Amino acid sequence: MSQLRGAEKFIQDVVREAGDAVMKRFGKDGVHYTKSDRIWDVVTKSDILSEKIIISRIQKKYPEHSIISEERGDVNEGAEYVWIIDPIDGTLNYARGVPAFGVMVCLVRSGEVVLSAINMPATKELFFAQAGKGTYCNGKRVRCSEEKSLPNSFGTGSTSMSERSARFLTNLIKEGDGTHMMYGSFASMANNACYAAAGKRDWIVALNGSIWDFAPAYLMLKEAGCKVTDTKGKQWRFGMLEFVAANPAMHKQLLKLTKNI
């Protein structure tokens, strides 16, 4: 990381600045346009503003780096370092005045996520993770849940009702029949992943999304002590668009429900 001196502070400053900007418009900025017929696939003017702030800051400090961003796409492809940007994760919540959303940015070097920052400005929570150095919320280290029993757990994950999500939820309902198991989603990967990383939820199974959803969330979970794999149990790698994350004991139980979905 010697070539990126100060990057740890930079990435946190960037998501903080973008988060402050979107909060000024929160409750005033509805849907600007929709990208498809999917209910959640919407864009607000604040998405565009947040993205503009982040890309501008990155290009000024690291002009040789690549960028992959949700709204703008790819910029300066082919560099060793790639910044992944989700200007507002949980846009549908944001557009409807629900305070569950986040600005997510991570840095990838040669296919490995090395830095991640997620700012949830509505709740004043800024999460930061660095490879090999842990996950932090507002400067305080956080760790994943130590709950070992799936039937006594509270999990989170994908909101959209895809076929795979439906199969997983069917398996989960069967496993939890007559137990105290709970499941819910914030309709925001930022909230789902950060709260799982901080032990406020016991596990996360995410089956839908794009690289800007998964890459920033992955490092938060891994550095908080979660085992993070695909649904078959293979170590999560950059480019995978699914993951199962929990402490090792819980993770093993979850794989029984995901391996055939």
Sequence and secondary structure as in RCSB ss.txt:
>XXXX:A:sequence
MSQLRGAEKFIQDVVREAGDAVMKRFGKDGVHYTKSDRIWDVVTKSDILSEKIIISRIQKKYPEHSIISEERGDV
NEGAEYVWIIDPIDGTLNYARGVPAFGVMVCLVRSGEVVLSAINMPATKELFFAQAGKGTYCNGKRVRCSEEKSL
PNSFGTGSTSMSERSARFLTNLIKEGDGTHMMYGSFASMANNACYAAAGKRDWIVALNGSIWDFAPAYLMLKEAG
CKVTDTKGKQWRFGMLEFVAANPAMHKQLLKLTKNI
>XXXX:A:secstr
 GGGTTHHHHHHHHHHHHHHHHHTTTTT    EESSSSTT EE HHHHHHHHHHHHHHHHH TTSEEEETTTEEE
STT SEEEEEEEEETHHHHHTT S  EEEEEEEETTEEEEEEEEETTTTEEEEEETTTEEEETTEEE       G
GG EEEE  S  HHHHHHHHHHHHHHTTS  EE   S HHHHHHHHHTTSSSEEEE S  HHHHHHHHHHHHHTT
 EEE TTS B  TT   EEEE HHHHHHHHHHHTT 
